[in-house]
Amino acid sequence: MLYTDVSISLPNDSRYELHRQKKGQTYVKYRIKSYRVDGKLKHDRLLIGKISNEDIEGIKTFHPNENYYSFFKIPLPKVSTVKGPGRPCKDISTAPARKANITSFGYTLACHSIAKEYSLDVMLRNAFGESMANKILAVASFFAAGAPGGLSNIDHFTDKHMCFTDSVISSQALSQLYRSISLVECNDFFQDWIKYCCADDCICYDVTSISNYSTSLPMVAWGYNRDKERLPQVNVGMFCTIQRKLPVYFSCYNGSINDFTNLPYVLEQAKANGLKLDVPITLVIDGGFAVGDALDNARAHGCDFIVGAPLDFCKDIREQVLNWRRNPLSENTILIQRSDGTIRCSVKDYNIGRINTRLMMYKSPLSTSRDEASLSSYVSKISEELRSATRLGPNRYKQYSQLFHINVNEKNEILSFEIKEKHYSEILELCGCFALFCTRNDLSPQEVLDIYRAKDCVEKAFSVFKNDILYERLEVKSQESIYGKLFIAFIALIIRRMLDNKLRPYLKISRIGLDSAIARLSDITCRKYGESWVLTSSLSKQQKELVETLNIPISFLDIKKG
């Protein structure tokens, strides 16, 4: 309905868009959502009125329709002239639940079943209440499946799948759900979750950045973008357990803040939520955190640590490794037998500021051959470029002079060059070498190496978190939505990791991926007859195997023919 005797001034807001029709009529549409599909910007718009023929003091006005009053939650005029049936109001809130003729239930039931097995559903209900917990699990299941069809397809997913929510969730209701998730409720959940999954396990920590197109949000800022994108970002730090590879806790912060600068604040937040249990935790972090202040803070919070020791961390570490390699048969050399070869190791006591650690130096034969081949190829490439080049710019001269003595004249023309033999031999000696710091004296060099190599679980978690769940973009318009969306994505990551842990042996045997398994589970459908749910067809061989592996409780279904 168009209210023709009501005129509203057109706000000076880019979200109000004018669309002129062929017949000369101009309509007003309000842009309610913007998103990207395959890199192209898309918009969802809502028709809210029609431009009137009268202006108020030179300002354009429009006649509103029912969509305008419904969307902005303004009471309808009690007495007004209306014209035509108008366009139906676009769904802007949680739509009434309607029963689809055929409901997909295999995948969502698997998610709820596995959440129940790990008490994840109980923790969410205790923190958020039953209704909101079911919505979070439904959206997290949608995210864990890769958000099929994009985020705007959430209403289709919650309508066609058995999500155990009291209503279908629309795109606008999803945005409202993000804003409804408070930090206090999340902390209540984290306290239970950390207590459940962190006992007797080492914790690894890493940071990633998630790009966002908006530049008006305080938390979104320019910084070191790990995806090499020219976009502002939000930094996300995450803890994961080493053995079970489960996400434990996350913290988001301004995209311009350095990782090691923010580490003590993240540790303090995690500690407040119960990360430090009856026994001190062991923090496993990469060489980017090998900074004295950051490690001092980790020790101040009661953490032991295993941290990568980059050979360029300081000159002394490089010299320690070189001295060991010059005397490879010394008494303190340990041999570690592994499937990919025998790794040599040497251990020395080492102090980082006030912290007493052990410096563990390793040399891998597999990495040695790979690094030597790469170094030889690099040197040959530079030599060929120096032979063919007539002159060098300052940047290339600086780069090439690290390995070569280069003689140039006043015009920067190359007269001669030769390799730096001593420097080259040192680099060759360091091929395949790496080092770790460890403050735990009860761990052997092999155990330390195994724990550190298992740290890639957090890197894989970030890969799933960013690529499979968030599609490398945050895509939120308000500061309040950032944490809520990240929290649901975090729950989705837990669900996906649980599914992967439980299905991994079967996936290896059947040679299918997790996404393929999710698609097969989603294809298990049922139809309701009276009070009974009936399978629409018999399960395939792989569906039966997936149901059996996940122990999905489908025995309550009344399976009948026809």
N, C-alpha and C positions, 0 to 999 in steps of 0.2 A: 504494500500500500504506500502510495506517495502522498505526503501531507502537503497539499498545494498552498494552504494558507499559512504555512510556517516557513519563515525564511531565516537561515542561519548564515552568519558571516563565514566565508571560506578562510580558515586559518592559514597563516604563512608557515606551512609545514610541508616538507617534501613528501611526506607519506600520503598527503591528499593529492590525488592525481586526477587530471581532467582528461576525459576520453570523448572525442568528438565523433559522432556517427555520420554516416553518409547523408542522412536526412537533415543534417544541420543541428541536431540536438546534442547537447554536451552533458555527459554524466560524470558524477564524482565517485571515484573509487578510493578506498583506503587500503594502503599496503600494510598487511598484517604480518607478513613473513617474507624473508629473503634467504635464499640458500643457493648452493652451487651443485650442479649435476654435470659431471665430466668437465669440471672447470668453468662451466658457463653459468652465469648468474641468473637465477630464476626468482620470480616473485609470486606470492599468493595475495590476491586482492579481493576486497569485499565491496560490492556496489552499495553505497550508502545514500545516494540521492541524485538529484538532477539540478543543473544550474538554472536559476530563475532569470527572468528578463529584467529584474530590477536590481540596481546596485544601491548600497547604503554608503554614502559619502565616498564614492569611488571604489568601494570594496565589493568584490563579487560575493553573491549569496547563492545558496542552493536550498531546494526543498528536500528535506530528509525523508527517508523511507523507514520501514520497520527495522531493517538491518541496523540503521544508525542507532536507534533507541536501544535495541537489544545488545549490540556490541559494546556501547559505552555505558550501558546499564542506567539509562535515563528513562524516567516514567513517561509513558505515552501521553500525548495531549488528550484530555478528557473530552473536549469538544473541538472537532477539527474536520475540515473537508478533505476527503481522501479520494484518490483517483486510481482506478485499475487495481488488479490483484497484486501487481509488483512481483519481484523476484523473491523466492523463499530465502529465509534467513540462513546464512552459512553457519555451520556448526562451529561454535566458539567455545564450547565447554564440553564436559563429559556427556556424551550422548547416551540416551537410554539403552540399556542392554536389550538386544534382540537375539533370538535364537536362530542361528543359521540352519538351513536344512541339513547340511553336512558339516560336522565340526572336526577339525584336526586336533588330535590330542596326544599323539605319541611323543613329540618333542617336548611340549610344555609339561607333560606328566613326568618325563624323564628329569627335567630341571627341578620340579617340585620334589620328586622322589630323592634326588641326590642332595637337595638342600635340606631335606628332612634327615637324611642319613648323617650329615655333618652338623645338624642342629642349627643350620644357617637360618631357617625359617623361624625358629623359636627366638633367636637373637634379634631378628628384624622386628618380630611382633612385640618383643619386650621393649624395644627402643622406639618404635613408630606407631604401634597399635596394629590391629589385624587388617583393617581396610587399607591403610597406606602401605603396610608390608606386602600385601598381595599385589598392589599396583607396582611397587618397586620390583618385585620378583617378575611380574609380567613384562615390564619394560626391559629389565636386565636380561630376560630370556630372549627378547627381541634383539637387543644389542649383541648378545652372545652368539646369535645366529648370523651376525653380520648385518643386522638391520635390513633385511631383504626388501628391495624397492625404495630404500631411502627412509629418512626419519618421518617424512610426511605420510608414510604407509603404515604408521602405528595403528591407526583406526582399523585398517583392514586386518592386520595381524591379530589384534585383540578381539575382533569380531569373528574371525574364522578359526581361531585356536581356542582351546579350552584353557583360559587364563585364570579362572577362579576369582575374577574381579566382579564387582557388583554392576559394572557398566563398561561400555566400550570406551576406550581412551582415544580422544581426538588429538590432533597436533597441538591445538591450543591448550588442551588439558595437560598435555605432556609438559609444555612450558610452565604451566602453573605448578605441576608436580616438582619440577626443578626448584622453583622458588619456595616451595613448602618444606623442603628438606633443610632442617636447621643444623648448625654445627653441634649444638648440645645433644641432639638426638643421635647424630653420627658418632659422637664420642661415647655415648652409652653403648652403641653397637660395638665400637672398636674395643672397649674394655672387655666385653665378653669374647669377642673374636680373637683378640691377642692372647687371652688366657687359654683359649682352646687350642690354638695351632702353634704356639711358640715354645711349648715345653720341650726341653732336651733337643734343641735344634739351633744351628747357627743361622744368623740373619744376614742377608746381603742387602746392600743399599745402593741405589743409583738414581740418576736424575735424567729426565728427558724434557724436551720443550714441545709444546703443542701450539701450532700457529692459529691465529684468529684474524679475520678480516677487519674487525672493529678496532678503532684506535681511540675510542672515547672511554673505554673501561679502565679504571685505575690499575687493575692487576695486569692488564695486557700492555706490554712494553717491548721496546726494541732491545735485543740482547744477542748473546751467542746462540744462533739458531742451528741446532744439530742436524736439521734437514737441509741446510744451506739455502733456505728460502728467504727472500727479501720481504718478510712479513713480521709484524709484532707477534709476541708469543706470551704464553703462560708457562712457567716452569713447574714440573711435577716431580717430587721426590717420592720414591716408593721402597718399602721394605718387603722382602720375600724370604720365606724359609728355604734352606738349602735342600733338605732331604725330600720334603713333600712338594716343594716348588709352588707353595701357595702364597698369593699376595697377602700381606699382613696389615699394612697401614700405608696411607699416602698423605702427602701434604702438598698443597699448591701455593705458590708464592710468585711475586712480581717477576716478570720475564727478564728484567735487567740485572737481577742480583746473582752474584757468583755462587756456584755450587758449594764450595768449601766455606764461604762466608756464612751461608744459611744453615750449614750442618748443625751447629749447636742448638739453633732454634727448633729444627726438626727433631733432634734428639730429645729436647725438653718436652715438646708436644707428645712424642711417642712415649716418653717416660711417664707423663701425666696420665696416659691412657693404659698404663700397665705393661709396657714393653719390657721393663726390667723386672724379672720374676725373682724367685728364691735364689737362683744361681745367676751370676753375671752373664750377659749375652755376649756372643762373639760377633763383632761387626765385620763383614767381608765387603771391602770397597776397592775400587780400582785406583790406579796411580794418580788420577786427577785430584784425589783427596790426600795425597802424600805431602801434606803441608804441616809444619810443626804446630801451628795454632789449632788447626782442625783436629789433629790427632790428640793434642792436649785436652781439647774439649771432650773428645770421645772418652778418654781416660777419666776425666772429671765426672762423667756421667756413669762411671762404673763399667765401661765396656772394654773387653779385650778386643783386639782387632787383628785381622789379616788384611794387608793392603799391598797393592802392587808397588814395586820400587823401580820407577823408570830409571834407566841407566844415565839419563841426563838430569835426574833429580838433583844431583850435586856431583861435583868432580870426584869426590871421594868414593862414591859407589862405583863409578866407572873404573876407578883405579883398583878397587877391591876385586872386581870381577876380572880385570886384566891380570892382576898379580896371581889370582887363582889359576887362570888359564895358562900362565907362563910356567906354572908348576902343577900340571894336571894330575900327577901321580902322588900328590902329597897325602899324608896320613888321614886328613880330615875329609877326603873325598868319599862320598857315599854313592853306591850304585842302586838305582831304582828300576826294577824290572817292570816293563809295561808292554802291552800288546803291540804298540807302535815303535818299540825299540827300548834300549837301555838309556835312561836319563842319568847324567852325572850331577851330583849336588855337593855343595860345601856350605857349612853353617858357621857363622861368626857372630859373636855378641856385638851389638851396635846400639849407640845412643842417638836418639832424635830429640834434641833439646834435653828435657828432664825425663824422657821416657826410655826405659831400658827394653830393648827388643832384640830379636835375633834376625840377622840378615841371612836369608837363604838364597844361595846362588845356584841356578840350574843351567844345564846345557843339554838341549834335545838334538839327537842326530837327525831326526826328520826335519826339524826347523832349520838346522844348520845347512843341510843340502839345499833347502828351498831358498834361504836367505843368501847363500853364496851364489846361487844361480841368478837371483834377482840383482845382486850387487854387480856381478860380472856383466850382465846385460846393460845395466845402467852406465857403467864405466865405458863400455864399448860405444854406447849411444852418444855420450858426451864427447868422447875422442873423435868420433866421426863428425860431429857438429863443429868441433874446434878446427878440424882439418878443412872443412868446407867453408867455414865462416871467414870473412875478411876483417870484420871488426865486431866488437861486443859492446852492448849497452851496459849501463851500470848494474842493472838487476841481474842480468845473465852473468856478468863478470863476478859478482858477489856469490852467485850460486855455484858457478863452476870452480871458483878458486878454493872452495872447501876441499876439493879432491886433487886439484892440479895447480902447479906453479905456472902461471901464465904471464908471459912477457909481452907487453904492448907498447907502442910508441905514443907520441903525443896525440895522434888522431884516433887512438884506441884500436889501431890495426894490430892483429895478432902477429907477433914475430916468431914466437916459439912457445911450446908448452910441454910439461912433463908431469907425471903423476907424483903425488907426495907419498913416497914409499912407506915411511914410518906410519903416517896416518892411515894409509890404506891397509897396512898389515894389522893395525889395531882394530879397524872396522871388521876386517876379515876374521880376526880372532873372536870378536864379539858376536858373530853370526850364530844364531841359535841359542844365545844366552838371554836369560831373564832372571829377575830377582824379586823376592817378596820379603816384607817385614811381618813378623809374628810376635805377639806378646805372650802367647800361651806356651809354656814349657812342657806341657803334657802331650803335645802333638808332635809326631814325627814329621820329617820333611815330606814324606810321601802323603801323609794325611793332610798336611797343609796344602800341598799341591792339588790333591783331589778336591778339597773344599773350595779352593779358589777357582778351579776349573768349572766347578758346579755353579759358580756365580752367574754363568750365562743365563740361568733361569730368569733373572730379573730383566736381562736384555731381551729374551724371548717374550717375556710378559709385556714389556713395553712395545714390542713389535705388534703383538696381538692387540694391545690396548689402543695403539694409534692407528694401525692399518685396518684391522678387521672390525674393530668396534667403533672408533671415532672417525675413520676414513681421513686421518691426518688433519682434521680441522675440528675446532671447538664449536663454532657456529652458534654462539649465544649473543644476545643483545644487551643483557643486563648483568651487572656485577653479582646480583643475588642468584642468578642461574648457573654461574660457573661451578660452584662447589657442588650443587645438587646434581648437575649432569655428570661431573667427574665421579661422584659417589656411586651413581647408578652404573656408570661404566666400570667402576671398581668391582661392584657386585657381579656384573656380567663377566668380568675377567675371572673372578673366583669360580663361577659356574662353569665357564668354558674350561678352566684348568682342571676342575673336578671331573668333568666329562672326559677330558683327554687322558687324565691319570687312569681312570677306570676302563676306558676303551682302548688304551694304547696297545696291549697285547693282541687284542682282536684286530685292530686296524693294521698291525704289521702282518698278521697272517692273511687277512683278506685283501691287503694292498689297496685300501681305500683311505681317503683323507677324512678328517673330522667333519669338514663341511659336507662331504658326501654322506656321511653317517647321519648328520642332522637332517639333511634333505630326505633321507629314507624314513627317519622317524616322523618327520612332519607329514609324510604321506600316509601315515596310519590314521584313518578317519572313522568316525562313528555317526550314527543317526539316533535320535531319541524317539522312542515309541512309548507314550505314556510316561511311566516312571523309570523305564529301563533304557539303557544305552546299548545299542547294537552295532557291532562292527559292520561297516559297509562291504567289506570283502575279506577274504582270507589273507593272512600275512604271508609275505614272501619269505624265502629262506633266510635272506640277510636280515629282514625285519625281525624274524623270530630269534635269530642269533643276537641281535642288538638288544631286544627286550630281555632275553635271558642274561646277557652280560651285565646289563644295567639293573637287573632285578626290578623291572617296572611292574608295579602292582596293577595288572589289568584283569585279574581274576574276578573282579566285581562286575565286569561287563557281561551282559546277557547275550552270549554269542549264539545267534540263530541263523538259519538259512533264510534267504529271501529278505 
